[in-house]
Amino acid sequence: MTRDELSVLVSGGESSVLQFKERLGNDDSIAAEIVAMANSNGGRILFGVDDKTGGLKGFGYDEVQRIGKRLGSIASQLVHPVVYIQTENVEVGEGCHVIVATVPEGVAKPYKDQDGRIWVKQACDKRRVVDNNEQIRLFQASGLLYADEMIVPRTAIEDIAVDKVRDYLRVLENSPDSDDYADYIPDKTKMTNIGAMSGDSLTLAGLLFFGKNPQRFRPEFAVKAISFVGNDRSGDYYRDSEDISGTIPELSTRTMSFLTRNLHHLQADQDFNSVGKLEIPEPALEEIVQNALIHRDYSINASVLVFIFDNRVEIISPGVLPNSLTIEKIKNGNAVTRNNQLVTYASRLMKYRGAGTGVMRALRWYPSLELVDDRGAGLFKAIFPRPAF
């Protein structure tokens, strides 16, 4: 990095990925900053920059060497697991350097300081994580914990819908149209083997695919759909609304029914007696609806939202893209599975492949589809512009 590049970087001020330190300061404070960046999106800490004015102060040779060694010790001894930071010394004057310490986004979240505290970035500052669900999301980001495999308290084998389990077992045996399992009654051993139970309780995945009434135990794991008049979600008028409940396959089917009855059908080049083609191709909508239900973050107690406006359709799922995924990566077919068991069930019981190609197909069907990874709001949005009529 050159001095000019450093000056441009500093001119933008501090942010969630950039911090200024005039001096090294307290070891515990620096460890907390490293932890916060590693638990968030990574970032840079600039030592030798006035955090009030952005002035480039820098250090002499001996001080640069001393700070470099201390940073290495802090990252290896006061941060758990170890974070491997990189440092670069940028000359800002005769014999005077600013130290640029780069903290990568961690792959073993959650990182903690020596007192076991978990920190994350919040704008220019950092904050301590104490909420259990937020800690679960950090574990999920490292692949150490899957929300869909956790048990749902107060559930029991009696909450399983027998017909849904029988259908799944027939698919597993590659005999969906046979009378196999016609007399089968769910038992704990079989349900545990297919991931639907753990101990005496249903797993979240088991509840969401085989439950008699999933929303009895997880009422927010549903779909809230509204067709608005106009283009503003704060408007006073709507054409249609529905709180959609059921298992994930049922949520998918009922959500598609809501969309198809509230969107226009176009005759296009079809004959007079045809029902017409939906203004937004059904395969594109179906791919995004299924992705929202299967890949959403189930550590967040919120519903999938489906909003129809006069000029667009928005499908909003709780949680941002996991790990290192970006919009560009998912457009190219890259995938990181957040809910392993849900993907397994969906690939056998729904028109779902789970190969990371759903977004690619949706874009092929509807190239104007817009994808937004809204990290500030903690949401992922798929926006379909509607044709003008």
SVG drawing of the C-alpha trace seen along z (x, -y; Angstrom):
<svg xmlns="http://www.w3.org/2000/svg" viewBox="-62 -16 76 69">
<polyline fill="none" stroke="black" stroke-width="0.4" points="0.0,0.0 1.4,-3.4 1.0,-6.6 -1.5,-8.0 -3.6,-4.8 -3.4,-5.1 -4.5,-8.7 -7.5,-7.8 -8.4,-5.0 -8.2,-7.3 -10.1,-10.1 -13.3,-7.9 -13.2,-7.8 -13.7,-4.9 -16.3,-2.2 -17.1,1.4 -14.1,2.6 -11.7,-0.2 -10.4,-1.5 -7.8,-4.1 -5.5,-3.9 -3.0,-6.6 -1.2,-4.2 -1.3,-0.5 -3.0,-1.1 -4.4,1.6 -3.8,5.2 -7.3,6.4 -8.9,3.6 -6.9,4.5 -7.8,8.2 -11.5,7.3 -11.2,5.3 -9.6,8.3 -12.3,10.6 -15.0,8.3 -13.6,8.0 -12.9,11.8 -16.6,12.5 -17.9,10.0 -16.6,9.3 -12.9,8.8 -11.2,5.4 -8.2,3.3 -6.7,1.5 -4.4,-1.4 -1.9,-2.2 -0.3,-5.6 -3.5,-7.4 -5.3,-10.0 -8.8,-8.6 -10.2,-12.1 -8.7,-13.9 -7.5,-11.1 -4.0,-12.7 -1.1,-10.4 1.2,-10.3 3.2,-7.1 6.0,-5.6 9.8,-5.3 11.6,-2.1 12.0,-0.8 8.3,-1.5 7.2,0.3 9.1,3.4 7.8,3.3 4.2,2.9 4.4,5.6 5.6,8.1 2.9,7.2 0.2,7.5 1.4,11.0 1.3,11.9 -2.2,10.4 -3.6,12.3 -2.1,15.6 -2.4,15.4 -5.4,13.2 -7.8,14.3 -9.3,17.8 -9.1,19.5 -6.0,17.9 -6.5,15.2 -3.6,14.8 -3.4,11.2 -1.2,9.6 0.7,6.3 2.1,3.9 4.2,0.8 3.4,-2.3 5.9,-5.2 4.2,-8.5 7.3,-10.6 11.1,-10.3 11.6,-7.2 8.0,-7.3 5.5,-4.5 1.8,-3.7 1.1,0.0 -1.8,1.5 -3.0,4.7 -5.4,6.8 -7.8,9.0 -9.4,11.7 -13.0,12.8 -12.8,15.9 -13.6,19.4 -13.9,20.7 -16.5,18.4 -17.3,17.4 -13.9,15.9 -13.5,14.9 -11.2,12.8 -9.2,14.2 -12.2,13.7 -14.5,15.7 -16.3,12.7 -17.7,12.6 -17.5,9.3 -18.9,8.2 -18.7,5.0 -21.5,2.5 -20.9,-0.4 -17.6,-2.0 -17.8,-0.5 -18.0,3.0 -20.5,4.7 -20.6,7.8 -22.8,10.7 -24.9,12.1 -28.0,13.3 -28.1,17.0 -29.6,16.9 -26.8,14.5 -24.2,16.9 -25.9,19.8 -25.7,17.8 -21.9,17.4 -21.6,21.2 -23.6,21.8 -21.3,19.6 -18.4,21.9 -20.4,25.1 -20.2,26.2 -23.9,26.1 -27.0,26.4 -30.2,24.9 -32.3,27.4 -30.8,30.3 -31.6,28.8 -34.4,30.2 -37.7,28.4 -38.7,28.6 -42.1,30.0 -42.4,31.9 -42.9,35.7 -43.3,38.5 -47.1,37.9 -46.6,34.6 -45.5,36.4 -48.0,36.7 -47.9,40.4 -48.8,40.0 -45.9,37.5 -43.3,39.9 -44.7,42.8 -44.3,40.8 -40.7,40.0 -39.8,43.5 -41.3,44.7 -39.1,42.2 -36.1,43.5 -36.9,47.0 -37.4,45.7 -41.0,47.0 -43.2,43.9 -46.2,45.6 -46.1,48.8 -48.0,50.0 -44.8,50.2 -45.1,48.7 -48.9,48.7 -49.2,49.9 -46.1,48.1 -46.4,46.2 -43.4,43.8 -40.9,45.2 -38.1,43.3 -35.3,45.4 -36.4,44.9 -37.2,41.2 -33.7,40.7 -32.0,42.5 -33.6,40.1 -32.8,37.0 -36.4,36.2 -35.9,36.9 -33.2,36.6 -34.0,38.3 -37.7,37.9 -38.1,34.6 -38.5,33.7 -35.6,31.9 -36.6,28.6 -36.1,30.2 -38.4,33.1 -41.0,30.7 -40.9,28.5 -41.3,31.5 -43.2,34.1 -45.1,32.1 -48.8,32.2 -48.8,28.5 -45.3,27.0 -46.5,23.4 -48.0,24.7 -44.4,24.9 -42.7,22.4 -45.4,19.9 -43.0,17.4 -41.6,20.1 -44.4,19.4 -45.0,17.1 -46.7,13.7 -48.0,12.6 -49.6,9.3 -50.7,7.8 -50.5,4.1 -52.3,1.3 -49.4,-0.9 -45.7,-0.6 -45.3,-1.4 -45.4,1.3 -46.6,-1.4 -49.7,-2.0 -53.2,-1.7 -54.7,0.5 -54.1,4.0 -55.9,6.3 -55.2,9.7 -53.3,11.0 -52.7,14.4 -50.7,15.9 -49.6,19.2 -48.8,22.1 -47.9,25.8 -44.8,27.9 -42.2,26.5 -43.7,28.3 -47.1,27.0 -45.7,23.5 -44.2,23.6 -47.4,24.8 -49.6,22.3 -47.2,19.4 -47.2,20.1 -51.0,20.2 -51.0,16.7 -48.6,15.4 -50.4,16.9 -53.8,15.6 -52.5,12.1 -50.4,11.6 -51.6,11.0 -51.9,13.7 -51.0,12.8 -52.4,14.4 -49.2,13.7 -49.1,16.0 -51.5,18.6 -54.9,19.5 -58.1,17.8 -59.1,20.6 -55.7,20.8 -55.4,19.6 -52.5,17.4 -48.9,17.1 -48.1,15.6 -46.5,12.1 -43.4,13.4 -42.6,17.0 -43.7,19.5 -40.4,21.5 -38.5,18.3 -40.9,17.6 -40.9,21.2 -37.1,21.4 -36.9,18.2 -39.8,19.3 -38.1,22.7 -34.7,21.1 -36.3,18.7 -37.9,21.5 -35.0,24.0 -32.0,21.7 -33.3,19.0 -31.7,18.6 -33.8,20.5 -32.0,19.1 -33.9,15.9 -37.5,15.9 -39.2,14.3 -41.3,15.3 -40.6,15.3 -42.3,12.2 -43.9,12.1 -45.0,8.7 -46.7,7.9 -46.6,4.2 -47.9,2.6 -44.4,2.4 -42.6,5.4 -42.7,8.6 -40.4,9.0 -39.6,12.3 -37.7,11.6 -36.1,14.3 -34.5,13.9 -30.7,14.0 -28.0,12.9 -25.8,15.1 -23.7,17.5 -20.0,17.6 -18.1,16.2 -21.0,16.3 -21.8,13.2 -24.4,12.3 -22.0,12.9 -21.0,16.3 -24.6,17.5 -25.3,16.2 -22.4,18.5 -23.8,21.5 -21.7,21.4 -23.5,22.8 -22.9,23.1 -25.5,25.2 -26.9,23.7 -29.6,26.3 -28.2,29.7 -31.2,31.8 -33.8,29.5 -31.9,29.8 -31.9,33.6 -35.6,33.7 -36.4,31.1 -34.3,32.9 -36.5,36.0 -39.9,34.5 -40.0,31.3 -39.0,30.1 -35.6,29.1 -32.1,30.3 -30.0,28.6 -27.0,28.2 -26.7,24.4 -28.4,23.9 -31.7,22.5 -30.7,18.9 -29.1,19.5 -32.3,21.0 -34.4,18.2 -32.2,15.6 -32.4,17.5 -36.2,17.4 -36.3,13.8 -33.0,11.9 -34.3,8.7 -34.5,10.4 -32.6,8.4 -30.9,10.0 -30.0,8.0 -27.9,9.3 -29.0,6.7 -26.5,7.1 -27.7,4.0 -31.2,5.4 -30.1,9.1 -32.3,10.0 -32.0,11.5 -34.3,10.1 -35.3,11.2 -37.0,8.5 -38.9,9.2 -39.8,6.0 -43.3,6.4 -44.0,5.6 -45.8,2.4 -49.4,2.7"/>
</svg>
